[in-house]
């Protein structure tokens, strides 16, 4: 019916290509990591502090909104139930 696909190679060739691809990836990864500008310890500490404070502020805000909405809804249901 038809010949086999030309992309099918010997198993050893596929393995060799895979190793070349992995080696090339690792080399490119190392080169890219050398170009990265890493933050200083002080920058990391400052941004971490901002994140922690922000999390607590948002948690407090959402707790307040949840409490207010919950109480309002409970009052509405209670008022409707006593009619």
LUMMARMI-236134 format. One line per 8 residues: number of its first residue (from 1); their letters; for each residue x negated, y, z of N, C-alpha, C. Coordinates in steps of 0.2 Angstrom, whole numbers, plus 5000, padded with zeros to 4 digits. Example, Ala and Ser with C-alpha at 12.3 -4.5 7.8 and 13.67 -1.06 7.14 Angstrom:
LUMMARMI-236134
1 = as = 4934,4972,5039,4938,4978,5039,4934,4984,5039  4936,4989,5035,4932,4995,5036,4936,5000,5039
END
This chain:
LUMMARMI-236134
1 = xxxxxxxx = 4996,4994,5000,5000,5000,5000,4996,5006,5000  4991,5007,5004,4987,5013,5004,4981,5011,5008  4976,5015,5007,4970,5014,5010,4970,5018,5017  4966,5015,5021,4966,5018,5028,4963,5025,5028  4965,5029,5033,4964,5036,5033,4956,5037,5034  4954,5042,5030,4946,5044,5030,4944,5047,5037  4949,5048,5041,4947,5051,5048,4945,5046,5053  4947,5040,5051,4945,5034,5056,4938,5033,5055
9 = xxxxxxxx = 4934,5034,5060,4927,5032,5059,4925,5026,5064  4919,5024,5063,4917,5019,5068,4917,5021,5075  4919,5017,5080,4919,5019,5087,4913,5022,5089  4907,5020,5087,4901,5023,5090,4900,5030,5087  4903,5032,5081,4902,5038,5079,4907,5043,5083  4913,5040,5084,4918,5044,5088,4915,5046,5095  4912,5041,5098,4909,5042,5105,4903,5047,5104  4899,5047,5099,4893,5051,5098,4896,5059,5097
17 = xxxxxxxx = 4901,5059,5093,4904,5066,5092,4907,5069,5099  4910,5064,5103,4913,5066,5109,4908,5069,5114  4902,5065,5114,4896,5068,5118,4893,5074,5116  4893,5075,5109,4891,5082,5106,4896,5087,5108  4902,5086,5108,4907,5091,5110,4906,5093,5117  4906,5088,5121,4905,5089,5128,4899,5093,5130  4893,5091,5127,4887,5095,5128,4888,5102,5125  4891,5103,5120,4891,5110,5117,4896,5114,5122
25 = xxxxxxxx = 4901,5111,5124,4906,5114,5129,4902,5117,5135  4898,5112,5138,4894,5114,5144,4889,5119,5143  4886,5119,5137,4881,5124,5136,4884,5131,5135  4890,5131,5131,4894,5137,5131,4896,5140,5137  4899,5135,5142,4901,5137,5148,4895,5140,5152  4890,5137,5152,4884,5140,5156,4882,5147,5153  4882,5148,5147,4881,5155,5144,4886,5160,5146  4892,5158,5146,4897,5162,5148,4897,5164,5155
33 = xxxxxxxx = 4895,5159,5160,4895,5161,5167,4889,5165,5168  4884,5165,5164,4878,5170,5165,4880,5177,5164  4885,5178,5160,4888,5185,5158,4893,5188,5163  4895,5183,5168,4900,5186,5172,4897,5190,5178  4901,5196,5179,4899,5200,5184,4903,5198,5191  4899,5196,5195,4902,5193,5202,4903,5199,5207  4908,5199,5210,4909,5205,5215,4905,5204,5221  4903,5209,5224,4899,5209,5230,4903,5206,5236
41 = xxxxxxxx = 4900,5205,5242,4903,5202,5248,4908,5207,5250  4906,5214,5250,4910,5219,5253,4916,5220,5249  4916,5219,5242,4922,5220,5238,4926,5214,5239  4924,5208,5240,4928,5202,5241,4932,5203,5248  4928,5206,5253,4931,5207,5260,4937,5212,5259  4935,5217,5256,4940,5223,5255,4947,5221,5251  4946,5217,5246,4952,5215,5242,4955,5209,5246  4952,5205,5250,4955,5200,5254,4959,5204,5259
49 = xxxxxxxx = 4957,5209,5262,4961,5213,5267,4967,5216,5264  4966,5219,5258,4972,5222,5255,4977,5216,5254  4975,5210,5251,4980,5205,5250,4984,5203,5256  4980,5202,5262,4983,5200,5268,4988,5205,5271  4986,5211,5271,4990,5216,5273,4997,5217,5269  4996,5216,5262,5001,5216,5257,5006,5211,5259  5004,5205,5260,5008,5199,5261,5012,5200,5267  5009,5203,5273,5013,5204,5279,5018,5210,5278
57 = xxxxxxxx = 5016,5215,5274,5021,5220,5273,5027,5218,5269  5026,5214,5263,5031,5211,5260,5035,5206,5264  5032,5202,5268,5036,5197,5272,5041,5201,5277  5038,5207,5280,5042,5211,5284,5048,5214,5280  5047,5216,5274,5052,5220,5270,5057,5214,5269  5055,5209,5266,5060,5204,5264,5064,5201,5270  5061,5200,5276,5064,5198,5282,5070,5203,5284  5068,5210,5284,5073,5215,5285,5079,5215,5280
65 = xxxxxxxx = 5077,5215,5274,5083,5214,5269,5087,5208,5270  5084,5203,5271,5088,5196,5272,5092,5197,5278  5090,5200,5284,5094,5201,5290,5100,5206,5289  5098,5211,5285,5104,5216,5284,5109,5213,5279  5107,5210,5274,5112,5207,5269,5116,5201,5273  5112,5197,5277,5115,5191,5280,5121,5194,5285  5119,5199,5289,5124,5202,5294,5130,5205,5290  5128,5209,5285,5134,5212,5281,5138,5206,5278
73 = xxxxxxxx = 5136,5201,5275,5140,5196,5272,5144,5192,5278  5141,5191,5284,5144,5188,5289,5150,5192,5292  5149,5199,5292,5154,5204,5294,5160,5204,5289  5158,5203,5283,5164,5203,5277,5168,5197,5278  5164,5191,5279,5168,5185,5280,5172,5185,5286  5169,5187,5291,5173,5187,5298,5179,5192,5297  5179,5198,5294,5184,5202,5293,5190,5199,5288  5188,5195,5283,5192,5192,5279,5196,5186,5283
81 = xxx = 5192,5182,5287,5195,5177,5291,5200,5179,5296  5199,5185,5299,5204,5187,5304,5210,5190,5301  5211,5191,5295,5217,5194,5292,5223,5189,5293
END
